[in-house]
Amino acid sequence: MLCATTAAIGLSAGCLADGTSQPADDDGDNTDDNGSPTDDSEADPDALGDAIEDLPDGLADGRTLPYHSPDSSEPDITVLRDADRATDWLDDRGSLRNADAVAAFIDQTDFETSILVSLSDEAPTPCYEVILESIAIDTGEGGDDSSAGENETSGSDDEDEELVLEATVNETAEDQACAQSITTVGQLVRVTFESVPLTTVSATLVGHDGSTYGATMGSDSGSASASTTVESE
């Protein structure tokens, strides 16, 4: 039975971190009420994207940024592990409506401790988006589900762990008229690890029509090609 540390993600308006922060003291001392230093990155007003809440153990931070393109496309899952690869990925998608924001999101990524995962698929109208449903670290076979107070790692190896993402393409304006226009909707997910990034990423994307696109990628592969499965309900 797989052992996983899982966090269900709600990316609706009420489930996202609001990005607000308490006003800083006049003396500029970045400490909390107990005098401990605070992490400026958690309250960075310039940080792009939406914060992922309730991260599993092993992850230090997570943010998502949606993107849209007027072009049609096949479902795609791509892992970006360095700045050059991410820049090439963006250059190949010059028609993104928010290309500047995506470029800035990439620039804010520290690839020493972080990776980017792009999840995208075709939608019948622009009134769809990719929703990240869950994020987990799967620790492999032969153990119970990790939980608070059970952090023993003697029987596990980072090489056996993998990052697991699940996402769906959902309509965002069901009660509004939206012109039929084939488009590509995507979500760029930044995952920051507490140490070095895991070498294996597994992701599943359920399309607007119920079809499922899945891939598992190692550190030596950037996109989901050979390991892709497509299933229709």
C-alpha positions in Angstrom: 0.0 0.0 0.0 1.4 3.4 -0.9 2.5 5.6 1.9 1.7 9.2 1.2 1.6 12.6 2.9 -1.3 14.3 1.2 -2.8 17.7 1.4 -6.1 18.4 -0.4 -6.1 21.7 -2.1 -9.0 24.1 -2.5 -8.2 26.8 -4.9 -11.5 28.6 -4.9 -11.6 32.1 -3.7 -12.3 31.2 -0.1 -9.5 28.6 0.2 -6.5 30.6 -1.0 -4.2 32.5 1.2 -5.3 36.1 1.0 -1.8 37.4 0.5 -2.3 40.2 3.1 0.1 40.9 5.9 0.2 42.9 9.1 1.7 46.4 8.8 5.4 46.4 9.7 6.6 48.1 12.9 8.1 51.6 12.4 11.5 50.3 13.4 11.5 47.7 10.6 12.1 44.8 13.0 10.9 41.7 11.3 9.9 39.7 14.3 6.8 38.1 15.6 5.1 38.7 19.0 7.7 36.3 20.6 10.6 38.1 19.2 11.4 35.4 16.6 12.4 36.4 13.1 9.7 36.1 10.5 9.9 34.8 7.0 9.6 37.8 4.7 8.8 35.5 1.7 5.5 34.6 3.3 4.3 38.2 3.3 6.1 39.4 0.2 3.7 41.8 -1.5 5.5 41.2 -4.8 5.1 37.4 -4.8 3.0 36.4 -7.8 0.4 33.6 -7.9 -1.8 32.1 -5.2 -0.3 30.3 -2.2 -1.0 26.6 -1.7 -2.2 25.9 1.8 -1.8 22.8 3.9 1.4 21.6 2.3 2.6 18.0 3.1 5.7 17.4 5.1 8.8 18.0 3.0 7.5 21.0 1.2 8.4 24.5 2.3 6.2 26.5 0.0 3.9 26.2 -3.0 2.3 28.7 -5.4 0.2 28.5 -8.5 -0.3 30.9 -11.5 -3.0 30.3 -14.1 -2.3 31.0 -17.8 -4.4 31.0 -21.0 -3.6 30.8 -24.7 -5.9 31.4 -27.7 -4.3 28.4 -29.4 -5.7 24.8 -29.2 -3.4 22.1 -27.9 -3.2 18.6 -26.6 -3.1 17.9 -22.8 0.4 18.5 -21.5 2.3 18.0 -18.2 5.8 19.4 -18.1 8.4 19.6 -15.3 10.8 22.6 -15.4 13.9 22.1 -13.2 16.1 25.0 -14.3 15.8 28.6 -15.5 17.0 27.8 -19.1 14.4 25.0 -19.5 11.7 27.3 -18.1 12.7 30.2 -20.4 12.6 27.8 -23.5 9.2 26.5 -22.4 7.9 30.1 -22.2 9.4 31.1 -25.6 7.5 28.2 -27.1 4.3 29.6 -25.8 4.5 33.2 -27.1 0.8 33.5 -27.4 0.1 33.3 -23.7 -2.2 36.2 -22.7 -0.3 36.8 -19.4 3.2 36.0 -20.7 4.7 38.9 -18.7 3.3 37.5 -15.4 4.4 34.0 -16.2 7.9 35.3 -17.0 8.0 37.1 -13.7 6.8 34.0 -11.9 9.6 32.0 -13.4 12.1 34.7 -12.4 10.9 34.5 -8.8 11.7 30.7 -8.7 14.8 29.5 -7.0 15.6 26.3 -8.9 18.1 25.2 -6.2 15.2 24.2 -4.0 12.1 24.5 -6.3 10.6 23.1 -9.5 7.8 24.3 -11.8 5.1 21.9 -13.1 3.0 23.0 -16.0 -0.5 21.4 -16.3 -2.5 22.4 -19.4 -5.3 21.2 -21.6 -7.7 22.4 -24.3 -11.1 23.9 -23.3 -14.1 24.8 -25.3 -14.3 28.3 -24.0 -12.0 30.7 -22.1 -14.3 30.3 -19.1 -12.3 27.2 -17.9 -9.2 26.9 -15.7 -7.0 24.2 -14.4 -7.6 23.6 -10.7 -4.9 21.9 -8.5 -6.9 19.5 -6.4 -4.2 17.9 -4.3 -0.5 17.7 -3.7 1.4 14.9 -1.9 4.7 13.3 -1.4 4.4 9.6 -2.0 7.0 7.7 0.1 6.7 4.4 -1.6 5.5 1.0 -0.6 5.7 -0.8 2.8 4.6 1.7 5.4 1.7 3.5 7.0 0.4 7.0 6.0 2.8 9.6 7.4 1.2 11.9 10.1 2.2 14.2 12.9 4.4 12.5 15.4 5.3 9.7 13.0 8.3 11.1 11.2 10.7 8.1 11.3 12.5 7.8 8.0 14.8 4.8 8.7 12.9 2.7 6.2 12.6 5.2 3.5 14.9 6.9 1.0 14.4 10.2 -0.8 15.1 8.3 -4.1 11.9 6.3 -3.5 9.8 9.4 -2.9 7.9 11.2 -5.6 5.8 14.4 -5.8 2.2 13.6 -6.7 -0.1 16.3 -8.2 -3.8 15.9 -9.2 -5.6 18.6 -11.2 -8.8 19.1 -13.1 -10.1 21.4 -15.9 -13.2 23.1 -14.5 -15.6 25.7 -15.8 -15.3 28.9 -13.8 -18.4 30.8 -14.9 -21.2 28.3 -15.1 -23.9 30.9 -14.6 -22.5 33.3 -17.3 -22.6 33.2 -21.0 -19.2 32.5 -22.6 -18.5 32.5 -26.3 -17.4 29.2 -27.8 -13.8 29.6 -28.6 -11.2 26.8 -28.3 -8.5 27.8 -26.0 -5.7 26.3 -23.9 -5.9 26.7 -20.1 -3.0 25.9 -17.8 -1.7 26.2 -14.3 2.0 26.7 -13.5 2.7 25.2 -10.1 5.8 26.1 -8.1 6.8 23.6 -5.5 9.6 24.5 -3.0 11.2 21.7 -1.1 12.6 21.9 2.4 15.9 20.4 1.0 16.7 19.4 -2.6 13.8 18.8 -5.0 12.6 15.2 -5.5 13.7 13.5 -8.7 10.4 12.0 -9.6 7.1 13.8 -10.3 3.8 12.1 -11.0 0.8 14.1 -12.2 -2.8 13.5 -13.3 -4.9 15.9 -15.2 -8.7 15.3 -15.8 -9.9 17.2 -18.8 -13.2 19.1 -19.2 -14.7 16.1 -21.0 -13.7 13.6 -18.2 -10.6 12.2 -20.0 -7.6 11.5 -17.8 -4.1 12.4 -18.8 -1.3 11.1 -16.5 2.5 11.1 -16.5 5.4 10.1 -14.3 8.7 11.9 -14.9 12.2 11.5 -13.5 14.8 14.2 -13.2 16.2 13.3 -16.7 13.0 13.9 -18.5 11.1 17.2 -18.8 7.8 16.3 -20.4 5.2 13.6 -20.2 5.7 11.7 -23.4 6.6 8.0 -23.1 4.9 7.6 -19.7 1.5 9.1 -20.7 -1.8 7.4 -20.3 -5.1 8.7 -21.6 -8.4 7.3 -20.3 -12.0 8.4 -20.9 -14.7 7.8 -18.4 
